[in-house]
Amino acid sequence: MEKDYVNAMEEVVTTLVKVLMLGPEYQTFCQCQKCLNDIVALSLNTLPSHYVTTDEGRKRVFEQLNTNENRKWINKRIISAIHLVGKYPQHQKK
């Protein structure tokens, strides 16, 4: 079965994690792929899914999520995940 749907929230969170991790306040946090994936997964577990099947649906969800209130709400959950993963990383120490 071909997958013809995506979780638009996953796309939003993945992008926001990348942007936040570039900020000066998160430069000391591990940037390995395992930690980034854990941050995204943990964030998504605290946010509602927004599955769409069309580009039009994706645009509509992005518009709904792209308000100051929603961005703050999403960022708050991502920041909590960054700190939790930073405190308890699951990657192998080098």
Backbone atoms as SQL, in Angstrom:
CREATE TABLE atoms (id INTEGER PRIMARY KEY, chain TEXT, resi INTEGER, resn TEXT, atom TEXT, x REAL, y REAL, z REAL);
INSERT INTO atoms VALUES
  (1, 'A', 1, 'MET', 'N', 0.836, -1.182, 0.000),
  (2, 'A', 1, 'MET', 'CA', 0.000, 0.000, 0.000),
  (3, 'A', 1, 'MET', 'C', 0.883, 1.249, 0.000),
  (4, 'A', 2, 'GLU', 'N', 0.633, 2.118, -0.939),
  (5, 'A', 2, 'GLU', 'CA', 1.403, 3.348, -1.046),
  (6, 'A', 2, 'GLU', 'C', 0.885, 4.368, -0.034),
  (7, 'A', 3, 'LYS', 'N', 1.794, 5.053, 0.600),
  (8, 'A', 3, 'LYS', 'CA', 1.422, 6.055, 1.608),
  (9, 'A', 3, 'LYS', 'C', 1.103, 7.368, 0.903),
  (10, 'A', 4, 'ASP', 'N', -0.160, 7.771, 0.942),
  (11, 'A', 4, 'ASP', 'CA', -0.591, 9.005, 0.301),
  (12, 'A', 4, 'ASP', 'C', -1.055, 10.030, 1.325),
  (13, 'A', 5, 'TYR', 'N', -0.436, 10.021, 2.490),
  (14, 'A', 5, 'TYR', 'CA', -0.794, 10.958, 3.542),
  (15, 'A', 5, 'TYR', 'C', 0.462, 11.304, 4.329),
  (16, 'A', 6, 'VAL', 'N', 0.468, 12.480, 4.921),
  (17, 'A', 6, 'VAL', 'CA', 1.586, 12.909, 5.763),
  (18, 'A', 6, 'VAL', 'C', 1.026, 13.612, 6.992),
  (19, 'A', 7, 'ASN', 'N', 1.790, 13.578, 8.047),
  (20, 'A', 7, 'ASN', 'CA', 1.453, 14.326, 9.252),
  (21, 'A', 7, 'ASN', 'C', 2.099, 15.708, 9.103),
  (22, 'A', 8, 'ALA', 'N', 1.286, 16.705, 8.796),
  (23, 'A', 8, 'ALA', 'CA', 1.813, 18.060, 8.594),
  (24, 'A', 8, 'ALA', 'C', 2.495, 18.577, 9.861),
  (25, 'A', 9, 'MET', 'N', 2.005, 18.162, 11.023),
  (26, 'A', 9, 'MET', 'CA', 2.632, 18.580, 12.280),
  (27, 'A', 9, 'MET', 'C', 4.076, 18.083, 12.344),
  (28, 'A', 10, 'GLU', 'N', 4.331, 16.891, 11.811),
  (29, 'A', 10, 'GLU', 'CA', 5.692, 16.351, 11.798),
  (30, 'A', 10, 'GLU', 'C', 6.615, 17.247, 10.978),
  (31, 'A', 11, 'GLU', 'N', 6.128, 17.716, 9.839),
  (32, 'A', 11, 'GLU', 'CA', 6.933, 18.611, 8.999),
  (33, 'A', 11, 'GLU', 'C', 7.213, 19.922, 9.720),
  (34, 'A', 12, 'VAL', 'N', 6.200, 20.464, 10.384),
  (35, 'A', 12, 'VAL', 'CA', 6.361, 21.720, 11.124),
  (36, 'A', 12, 'VAL', 'C', 7.373, 21.539, 12.252),
  (37, 'A', 13, 'VAL', 'N', 7.213, 20.487, 13.043),
  (38, 'A', 13, 'VAL', 'CA', 8.091, 20.253, 14.187),
  (39, 'A', 13, 'VAL', 'C', 9.527, 20.002, 13.730),
  (40, 'A', 14, 'THR', 'N', 9.713, 19.204, 12.705),
  (41, 'A', 14, 'THR', 'CA', 11.062, 18.921, 12.205),
  (42, 'A', 14, 'THR', 'C', 11.767, 20.210, 11.797),
  (43, 'A', 15, 'THR', 'N', 11.053, 21.074, 11.102),
  (44, 'A', 15, 'THR', 'CA', 11.629, 22.356, 10.675),
  (45, 'A', 15, 'THR', 'C', 11.945, 23.236, 11.880),
  (46, 'A', 16, 'LEU', 'N', 11.011, 23.334, 12.814),
  (47, 'A', 16, 'LEU', 'CA', 11.233, 24.187, 13.988),
  (48, 'A', 16, 'LEU', 'C', 12.379, 23.679, 14.863),
  (49, 'A', 17, 'VAL', 'N', 12.526, 22.363, 14.981),
  (50, 'A', 17, 'VAL', 'CA', 13.645, 21.814, 15.758),
  (51, 'A', 17, 'VAL', 'C', 14.960, 22.241, 15.117),
  (52, 'A', 18, 'LYS', 'N', 15.059, 22.113, 13.796),
  (53, 'A', 18, 'LYS', 'CA', 16.292, 22.516, 13.095),
  (54, 'A', 18, 'LYS', 'C', 16.594, 23.989, 13.336),
  (55, 'A', 19, 'VAL', 'N', 15.574, 24.834, 13.236),
  (56, 'A', 19, 'VAL', 'CA', 15.753, 26.274, 13.435),
  (57, 'A', 19, 'VAL', 'C', 16.158, 26.582, 14.877),
  (58, 'A', 20, 'LEU', 'N', 15.448, 26.010, 15.837),
  (59, 'A', 20, 'LEU', 'CA', 15.764, 26.268, 17.241),
  (60, 'A', 20, 'LEU', 'C', 17.174, 25.806, 17.605),
  (61, 'A', 21, 'MET', 'N', 17.578, 24.654, 17.080),
  (62, 'A', 21, 'MET', 'CA', 18.897, 24.115, 17.425),
  (63, 'A', 21, 'MET', 'C', 20.040, 24.969, 16.851),
  (64, 'A', 22, 'LEU', 'N', 19.722, 25.820, 15.875),
  (65, 'A', 22, 'LEU', 'CA', 20.731, 26.734, 15.330),
  (66, 'A', 22, 'LEU', 'C', 20.907, 27.965, 16.214),
  (67, 'A', 23, 'GLY', 'N', 19.952, 28.206, 17.102),
  (68, 'A', 23, 'GLY', 'CA', 19.997, 29.381, 17.972),
  (69, 'A', 23, 'GLY', 'C', 21.106, 29.289, 18.998),
  (70, 'A', 24, 'PRO', 'N', 21.594, 30.444, 19.441),
  (71, 'A', 24, 'PRO', 'CA', 22.723, 30.464, 20.389),
  (72, 'A', 24, 'PRO', 'C', 22.412, 29.772, 21.722),
  (73, 'A', 25, 'GLU', 'N', 21.148, 29.784, 22.147),
  (74, 'A', 25, 'GLU', 'CA', 20.814, 29.184, 23.437),
  (75, 'A', 25, 'GLU', 'C', 20.864, 27.658, 23.424),
  (76, 'A', 26, 'TYR', 'N', 20.946, 27.054, 22.229),
  (77, 'A', 26, 'TYR', 'CA', 20.970, 25.580, 22.148),
  (78, 'A', 26, 'TYR', 'C', 22.254, 25.035, 21.527),
  (79, 'A', 27, 'GLN', 'N', 23.267, 25.887, 21.373),
  (80, 'A', 27, 'GLN', 'CA', 24.530, 25.458, 20.784),
  (81, 'A', 27, 'GLN', 'C', 25.265, 24.429, 21.637),
  (82, 'A', 28, 'THR', 'N', 25.007, 24.427, 22.940),
  (83, 'A', 28, 'THR', 'CA', 25.705, 23.489, 23.833),
  (84, 'A', 28, 'THR', 'C', 25.035, 22.118, 23.856),
  (85, 'A', 29, 'PHE', 'N', 23.846, 21.997, 23.261),
  (86, 'A', 29, 'PHE', 'CA', 23.140, 20.719, 23.232),
  (87, 'A', 29, 'PHE', 'C', 23.684, 19.848, 22.109),
  (88, 'A', 30, 'CYS', 'N', 23.651, 18.547, 22.325),
  (89, 'A', 30, 'CYS', 'CA', 24.117, 17.599, 21.309),
  (90, 'A', 30, 'CYS', 'C', 23.278, 17.763, 20.044),
  (91, 'A', 31, 'GLN', 'N', 23.946, 17.768, 18.901),
  (92, 'A', 31, 'GLN', 'CA', 23.278, 17.945, 17.614),
  (93, 'A', 31, 'GLN', 'C', 23.323, 16.658, 16.769),
  (94, 'A', 32, 'CYS', 'N', 23.657, 15.531, 17.403),
  (95, 'A', 32, 'CYS', 'CA', 23.728, 14.283, 16.641),
  (96, 'A', 32, 'CYS', 'C', 22.324, 13.893, 16.154),
  (97, 'A', 33, 'GLN', 'N', 22.265, 13.086, 15.120),
  (98, 'A', 33, 'GLN', 'CA', 20.977, 12.719, 14.527),
  (99, 'A', 33, 'GLN', 'C', 20.075, 11.991, 15.510),
  (100, 'A', 34, 'LYS', 'N', 20.649, 11.164, 16.387),
  (101, 'A', 34, 'LYS', 'CA', 19.857, 10.438, 17.388),
  (102, 'A', 34, 'LYS', 'C', 19.156, 11.422, 18.321),
  (103, 'A', 35, 'CYS', 'N', 19.889, 12.412, 18.814),
  (104, 'A', 35, 'CYS', 'CA', 19.289, 13.397, 19.721),
  (105, 'A', 35, 'CYS', 'C', 18.238, 14.238, 18.995),
  (106, 'A', 36, 'LEU', 'N', 18.520, 14.655, 17.756),
  (107, 'A', 36, 'LEU', 'CA', 17.537, 15.437, 16.992),
  (108, 'A', 36, 'LEU', 'C', 16.269, 14.620, 16.752),
  (109, 'A', 37, 'ASN', 'N', 16.435, 13.351, 16.392),
  (110, 'A', 37, 'ASN', 'CA', 15.268, 12.479, 16.189),
  (111, 'A', 37, 'ASN', 'C', 14.480, 12.310, 17.488),
  (112, 'A', 38, 'ASP', 'N', 15.185, 12.162, 18.610),
  (113, 'A', 38, 'ASP', 'CA', 14.511, 12.016, 19.896),
  (114, 'A', 38, 'ASP', 'C', 13.728, 13.280, 20.256),
  (115, 'A', 39, 'ILE', 'N', 14.300, 14.443, 19.962),
  (116, 'A', 39, 'ILE', 'CA', 13.617, 15.718, 20.231),
  (117, 'A', 39, 'ILE', 'C', 12.337, 15.814, 19.400),
  (118, 'A', 40, 'VAL', 'N', 12.435, 15.472, 18.117),
  (119, 'A', 40, 'VAL', 'CA', 11.256, 15.519, 17.239),
  (120, 'A', 40, 'VAL', 'C', 10.199, 14.532, 17.735),
  (121, 'A', 41, 'ALA', 'N', 10.601, 13.302, 18.018),
  (122, 'A', 41, 'ALA', 'CA', 9.646, 12.270, 18.450),
  (123, 'A', 41, 'ALA', 'C', 8.974, 12.654, 19.768),
  (124, 'A', 42, 'LEU', 'N', 9.755, 13.114, 20.725),
  (125, 'A', 42, 'LEU', 'CA', 9.203, 13.512, 22.016),
  (126, 'A', 42, 'LEU', 'C', 8.231, 14.680, 21.847),
  (127, 'A', 43, 'SER', 'N', 8.588, 15.642, 21.018),
  (128, 'A', 43, 'SER', 'CA', 7.709, 16.787, 20.748),
  (129, 'A', 43, 'SER', 'C', 6.402, 16.321, 20.122),
  (130, 'A', 44, 'LEU', 'N', 6.508, 15.455, 19.121),
  (131, 'A', 44, 'LEU', 'CA', 5.305, 14.976, 18.428),
  (132, 'A', 44, 'LEU', 'C', 4.385, 14.192, 19.353),
  (133, 'A', 45, 'ASN', 'N', 4.949, 13.515, 20.331),
  (134, 'A', 45, 'ASN', 'CA', 4.130, 12.759, 21.278),
  (135, 'A', 45, 'ASN', 'C', 3.291, 13.675, 22.171),
  (136, 'A', 46, 'THR', 'N', 3.638, 14.953, 22.238),
  (137, 'A', 46, 'THR', 'CA', 2.891, 15.899, 23.072),
  (138, 'A', 46, 'THR', 'C', 1.999, 16.825, 22.248),
  (139, 'A', 47, 'LEU', 'N', 2.004, 16.650, 20.937),
  (140, 'A', 47, 'LEU', 'CA', 1.232, 17.511, 20.033),
  (141, 'A', 47, 'LEU', 'C', 0.230, 16.681, 19.236),
  (142, 'A', 48, 'PRO', 'N', -0.876, 17.292, 18.825),
  (143, 'A', 48, 'PRO', 'CA', -1.851, 16.545, 18.019),
  (144, 'A', 48, 'PRO', 'C', -1.345, 16.321, 16.597),
  (145, 'A', 49, 'SER', 'N', -1.739, 15.214, 16.008),
  (146, 'A', 49, 'SER', 'CA', -1.409, 14.918, 14.607),
  (147, 'A', 49, 'SER', 'C', -2.317, 15.745, 13.707),
  (148, 'A', 50, 'HIS', 'N', -1.802, 16.061, 12.531),
  (149, 'A', 50, 'HIS', 'CA', -2.600, 16.760, 11.509),
  (150, 'A', 50, 'HIS', 'C', -2.287, 16.088, 10.170),
  (151, 'A', 51, 'TYR', 'N', -2.927, 14.947, 9.926),
  (152, 'A', 51, 'TYR', 'CA', -2.680, 14.212, 8.687),
  (153, 'A', 51, 'TYR', 'C', -3.423, 14.864, 7.531),
  (154, 'A', 52, 'VAL', 'N', -2.741, 14.941, 6.400),
  (155, 'A', 52, 'VAL', 'CA', -3.330, 15.503, 5.187),
  (156, 'A', 52, 'VAL', 'C', -2.994, 14.597, 4.009),
  (157, 'A', 53, 'THR', 'N', -3.799, 14.711, 2.964),
  (158, 'A', 53, 'THR', 'CA', -3.578, 13.884, 1.771),
  (159, 'A', 53, 'THR', 'C', -3.305, 14.717, 0.521),
  (160, 'A', 54, 'THR', 'N', -3.399, 16.044, 0.643),
  (161, 'A', 54, 'THR', 'CA', -3.175, 16.911, -0.511),
  (162, 'A', 54, 'THR', 'C', -2.291, 18.100, -0.127),
  (163, 'A', 55, 'ASP', 'N', -1.718, 18.736, -1.134),
  (164, 'A', 55, 'ASP', 'CA', -0.951, 19.961, -0.882),
  (165, 'A', 55, 'ASP', 'C', -1.862, 21.056, -0.352),
  (166, 'A', 56, 'GLU', 'N', -3.095, 21.082, -0.823),
  (167, 'A', 56, 'GLU', 'CA', -4.058, 22.072, -0.337),
  (168, 'A', 56, 'GLU', 'C', -4.322, 21.868, 1.154),
  (169, 'A', 57, 'GLY', 'N', -4.476, 20.616, 1.557),
  (170, 'A', 57, 'GLY', 'CA', -4.671, 20.305, 2.970),
  (171, 'A', 57, 'GLY', 'C', -3.467, 20.705, 3.793),
  (172, 'A', 58, 'ARG', 'N', -2.271, 20.471, 3.267),
  (173, 'A', 58, 'ARG', 'CA', -1.034, 20.843, 3.952),
  (174, 'A', 58, 'ARG', 'C', -0.981, 22.358, 4.146),
  (175, 'A', 59, 'LYS', 'N', -1.296, 23.112, 3.101),
  (176, 'A', 59, 'LYS', 'CA', -1.286, 24.581, 3.194),
  (177, 'A', 59, 'LYS', 'C', -2.287, 25.064, 4.235),
  (178, 'A', 60, 'ARG', 'N', -3.450, 24.453, 4.258),
  (179, 'A', 60, 'ARG', 'CA', -4.489, 24.842, 5.214),
  (180, 'A', 60, 'ARG', 'C', -4.013, 24.603, 6.658),
  (181, 'A', 61, 'VAL', 'N', -3.415, 23.447, 6.902),
  (182, 'A', 61, 'VAL', 'CA', -2.906, 23.140, 8.248),
  (183, 'A', 61, 'VAL', 'C', -1.786, 24.104, 8.617),
  (184, 'A', 62, 'PHE', 'N', -0.865, 24.377, 7.682),
  (185, 'A', 62, 'PHE', 'CA', 0.221, 25.315, 7.963),
  (186, 'A', 62, 'PHE', 'C', -0.328, 26.688, 8.321),
  (187, 'A', 63, 'GLU', 'N', -1.359, 27.137, 7.615),
  (188, 'A', 63, 'GLU', 'CA', -1.977, 28.431, 7.913),
  (189, 'A', 63, 'GLU', 'C', -2.601, 28.426, 9.301),
  (190, 'A', 64, 'GLN', 'N', -3.263, 27.322, 9.658),
  (191, 'A', 64, 'GLN', 'CA', -3.880, 27.218, 10.984),
  (192, 'A', 64, 'GLN', 'C', -2.825, 27.237, 12.091),
  (193, 'A', 65, 'LEU', 'N', -1.706, 26.580, 11.842),
  (194, 'A', 65, 'LEU', 'CA', -0.662, 26.480, 12.863),
  (195, 'A', 65, 'LEU', 'C', 0.222, 27.720, 12.922),
  (196, 'A', 66, 'ASN', 'N', 0.228, 28.517, 11.860),
  (197, 'A', 66, 'ASN', 'CA', 1.133, 29.655, 11.760),
  (198, 'A', 66, 'ASN', 'C', 0.522, 30.922, 12.366),
  (199, 'A', 67, 'THR', 'N', 0.173, 30.838, 13.639),
  (200, 'A', 67, 'THR', 'CA', -0.254, 32.017, 14.386),
  (201, 'A', 67, 'THR', 'C', 0.717, 32.168, 15.552),
  (202, 'A', 68, 'ASN', 'N', 0.801, 33.375, 16.105),
  (203, 'A', 68, 'ASN', 'CA', 1.705, 33.587, 17.241),
  (204, 'A', 68, 'ASN', 'C', 1.406, 32.623, 18.374),
  (205, 'A', 69, 'GLU', 'N', 0.129, 32.470, 18.680),
  (206, 'A', 69, 'GLU', 'CA', -0.272, 31.597, 19.785),
  (207, 'A', 69, 'GLU', 'C', 0.126, 30.145, 19.525),
  (208, 'A', 70, 'ASN', 'N', -0.145, 29.647, 18.329),
  (209, 'A', 70, 'ASN', 'CA', 0.198, 28.256, 18.007),
  (210, 'A', 70, 'ASN', 'C', 1.700, 28.043, 17.931),
  (211, 'A', 71, 'ARG', 'N', 2.442, 29.005, 17.373),
  (212, 'A', 71, 'ARG', 'CA', 3.901, 28.867, 17.317),
  (213, 'A', 71, 'ARG', 'C', 4.491, 28.812, 18.725),
  (214, 'A', 72, 'LYS', 'N', 3.997, 29.663, 19.627),
  (215, 'A', 72, 'LYS', 'CA', 4.478, 29.639, 21.020),
  (216, 'A', 72, 'LYS', 'C', 4.161, 28.294, 21.666),
  (217, 'A', 73, 'TRP', 'N', 2.946, 27.799, 21.429),
  (218, 'A', 73, 'TRP', 'CA', 2.480, 26.532, 21.988),
  (219, 'A', 73, 'TRP', 'C', 3.354, 25.375, 21.504),
  (220, 'A', 74, 'ILE', 'N', 3.647, 25.344, 20.201),
  (221, 'A', 74, 'ILE', 'CA', 4.484, 24.284, 19.622),
  (222, 'A', 74, 'ILE', 'C', 5.922, 24.424, 20.120),
  (223, 'A', 75, 'ASN', 'N', 6.459, 25.651, 20.075),
  (224, 'A', 75, 'ASN', 'CA', 7.843, 25.872, 20.517),
  (225, 'A', 75, 'ASN', 'C', 8.037, 25.484, 21.979),
  (226, 'A', 76, 'LYS', 'N', 7.048, 25.737, 22.811),
  (227, 'A', 76, 'LYS', 'CA', 7.144, 25.379, 24.236),
  (228, 'A', 76, 'LYS', 'C', 7.359, 23.880, 24.394),
  (229, 'A', 77, 'ARG', 'N', 6.637, 23.084, 23.620),
  (230, 'A', 77, 'ARG', 'CA', 6.781, 21.631, 23.695),
  (231, 'A', 77, 'ARG', 'C', 8.125, 21.163, 23.129),
  (232, 'A', 78, 'ILE', 'N', 8.574, 21.810, 22.076),
  (233, 'A', 78, 'ILE', 'CA', 9.882, 21.469, 21.499),
  (234, 'A', 78, 'ILE', 'C', 10.993, 21.806, 22.486),
  (235, 'A', 79, 'ILE', 'N', 10.924, 22.974, 23.090),
  (236, 'A', 79, 'ILE', 'CA', 11.954, 23.397, 24.046),
  (237, 'A', 79, 'ILE', 'C', 11.999, 22.448, 25.244),
  (238, 'A', 80, 'SER', 'N', 10.842, 22.016, 25.709),
  (239, 'A', 80, 'SER', 'CA', 10.815, 21.023, 26.800),
  (240, 'A', 80, 'SER', 'C', 11.516, 19.737, 26.363),
  (241, 'A', 81, 'ALA', 'N', 11.254, 19.308, 25.129),
  (242, 'A', 81, 'ALA', 'CA', 11.883, 18.089, 24.604),
  (243, 'A', 81, 'ALA', 'C', 13.392, 18.267, 24.465),
  (244, 'A', 82, 'ILE', 'N', 13.838, 19.435, 24.012),
  (245, 'A', 82, 'ILE', 'CA', 15.280, 19.701, 23.876),
  (246, 'A', 82, 'ILE', 'C', 15.955, 19.544, 25.237),
  (247, 'A', 83, 'HIS', 'N', 15.365, 20.140, 26.258),
  (248, 'A', 83, 'HIS', 'CA', 15.971, 20.070, 27.597),
  (249, 'A', 83, 'HIS', 'C', 15.935, 18.648, 28.161),
  (250, 'A', 84, 'LEU', 'N', 14.867, 17.922, 27.916),
  (251, 'A', 84, 'LEU', 'CA', 14.758, 16.549, 28.410),
  (252, 'A', 84, 'LEU', 'C', 15.784, 15.642, 27.726),
  (253, 'A', 85, 'VAL', 'N', 15.892, 15.747, 26.406),
  (254, 'A', 85, 'VAL', 'CA', 16.881, 14.938, 25.674),
  (255, 'A', 85, 'VAL', 'C', 18.294, 15.361, 26.059),
  (256, 'A', 86, 'GLY', 'N', 18.498, 16.657, 26.275),
  (257, 'A', 86, 'GLY', 'CA', 19.817, 17.138, 26.700),
  (258, 'A', 86, 'GLY', 'C', 20.210, 16.578, 28.067),
  (259, 'A', 87, 'LYS', 'N', 19.230, 16.440, 28.941),
  (260, 'A', 87, 'LYS', 'CA', 19.492, 15.919, 30.290),
  (261, 'A', 87, 'LYS', 'C', 19.669, 14.406, 30.286),
  (262, 'A', 88, 'TYR', 'N', 18.918, 13.723, 29.430),
  (263, 'A', 88, 'TYR', 'CA', 18.962, 12.257, 29.374),
  (264, 'A', 88, 'TYR', 'C', 19.175, 11.762, 27.935),
  (265, 'A', 89, 'PRO', 'N', 20.346, 12.042, 27.347),
  (266, 'A', 89, 'PRO', 'CA', 20.584, 11.615, 25.962),
  (267, 'A', 89, 'PRO', 'C', 20.619, 10.093, 25.860),
  (268, 'A', 90, 'GLN', 'N', 20.141, 9.582, 24.748),
  (269, 'A', 90, 'GLN', 'CA', 20.088, 8.133, 24.523),
  (270, 'A', 90, 'GLN', 'C', 21.183, 7.645, 23.572),
  (271, 'A', 91, 'HIS', 'N', 22.032, 8.562, 23.094),
  (272, 'A', 91, 'HIS', 'CA', 23.090, 8.145, 22.175),
  (273, 'A', 91, 'HIS', 'C', 24.263, 7.541, 22.937),
  (274, 'A', 92, 'GLN', 'N', 25.101, 6.846, 22.192),
  (275, 'A', 92, 'GLN', 'CA', 26.298, 6.246, 22.788),
  (276, 'A', 92, 'GLN', 'C', 27.330, 7.338, 22.990),
  (277, 'A', 93, 'LYS', 'N', 27.957, 7.338, 24.162),
  (278, 'A', 93, 'LYS', 'CA', 29.009, 8.320, 24.414),
  (279, 'A', 93, 'LYS', 'C', 30.236, 7.961, 23.590),
  (280, 'A', 94, 'LYS', 'N', 30.874, 8.998, 23.081),
  (281, 'A', 94, 'LYS', 'CA', 32.059, 8.775, 22.249),
  (282, 'A', 94, 'LYS', 'C', 33.311, 8.831, 23.084);
